[in-house]
Amino acid sequence: MTAKRTRLSKFEFAVIFREQNGLCKCGCGLSLEGGQIDEEHTRPIGLLGDPKPDSLWRRECHKRKTKDDIARISKAERQGLRTGQQARRARNGPKMKSRKTVWPKRKFRSKKDQSNDRE
């Protein structure tokens, strides 16, 4: 289960804004002023990241990163067997049960019985 998200306080927001010199953290080099600003987790919560945002991104950059994060989280869940067919089988058991055979069982004669027939 993931931790509950927390928001930045106004003071924390101002500190991070100053640390980043008013630039987007993604590396695009564009200014955060005049655009919509999103709080971003460097490591997503779904990948055991901190629930407190630690950087500021422009809305367009944030959407692009979130799309990539969702794909990474889904892959981690598949590899951790939390989703998919293997997880369902572990949870519910196999749906198909083996069938009883309809062929009659053959009776094999022992070597002792075969030797008695030759005599």
ZAMARGU-4260 file (C-alpha; in steps of 0.2 Angstrom, whole numbers, plus 5000, padded with zeros to 4 digits):
<rodrens>
0) 5000/5000/5000 | 5007/5017/4996 | 5009/5031/5008 | 4996/5046/5008 | 5002/5061/4998
5) 5006/5077/5007 | 5007/5095/5000 | 5020/5108/5002 | 5017/5122/5014 | 5019/5140/5007
10) 5036/5141/5016 | 5042/5124/5009 | 5036/5130/4991 | 5046/5146/4992 | 5062/5137/4998
15) 5061/5125/4984 | 5058/5138/4972 | 5073/5148/4977 | 5084/5132/4977 | 5079/5129/4959
20) 5082/5148/4955 | 5064/5148/4947 | 5068/5135/4934 | 5059/5119/4930 | 5068/5104/4938
25) 5066/5093/4923 | 5081/5101/4914 | 5071/5110/4901 | 5078/5127/4907 | 5062/5136/4906
30) 5056/5148/4920 | 5042/5143/4932 | 5036/5160/4932 | 5020/5164/4922 | 5016/5146/4920
35) 5006/5133/4930 | 5018/5125/4943 | 5016/5107/4949 | 5024/5099/4964 | 5033/5083/4959
40) 5041/5068/4968 | 5058/5064/4961 | 5054/5046/4965 | 5036/5041/4963 | 5026/5036/4978
45) 5021/5020/4969 | 5040/5015/4968 | 5042/5018/4987 | 5046/5036/4985 | 5044/5050/4999
50) 5026/5056/5000 | 5032/5074/5001 | 5035/5083/4984 | 5053/5088/4983 | 5054/5098/4966
55) 5044/5110/4956 | 5040/5107/4938 | 5030/5115/4924 | 5013/5107/4920 | 5019/5101/4903
60) 5035/5093/4909 | 5025/5086/4924 | 5012/5077/4913 | 5026/5069/4903 | 5035/5063/4918
65) 5019/5056/4926 | 5015/5046/4910 | 5033/5038/4911 | 5031/5035/4930 | 5014/5026/4928
70) 5022/5014/4915 | 5037/5011/4927 | 5025/5008/4942 | 5014/4996/4931 | 5030/4986/4926
75) 5036/4985/4944 | 5019/4978/4949 | 5019/4965/4935 | 5037/4959/4940 | 5032/4959/4958
80) 5017/4947/4953 | 5004/4959/4961 | 4994/4960/4945 | 4991/4948/4930 | 4988/4930/4928
85) 5001/4923/4940 | 4994/4934/4954 | 4976/4929/4950 | 4981/4910/4951 | 4991/4913/4967
90) 4976/4921/4974 | 4961/4911/4968 | 4970/4894/4963 | 4969/4886/4945 | 4952/4887/4937
95) 4954/4871/4927 | 4954/4855/4937 | 4961/4840/4930 | 4949/4827/4922 | 4948/4809/4927
100) 4954/4797/4914 | 4941/4788/4905 | 4952/4774/4898 | 4952/4758/4907 | 4967/4753/4917
105) 4977/4739/4909 | 4982/4725/4920 | 5000/4720/4917 | 5004/4703/4920 | 5019/4699/4931
110) 5034/4690/4924 | 5029/4676/4936 | 5012/4674/4927 | 5020/4675/4910 | 5032/4661/4914
115) 5018/4650/4920 | 5009/4652/4903 | 5024/4645/4894 | 5025/4629/4903
</rodrens>
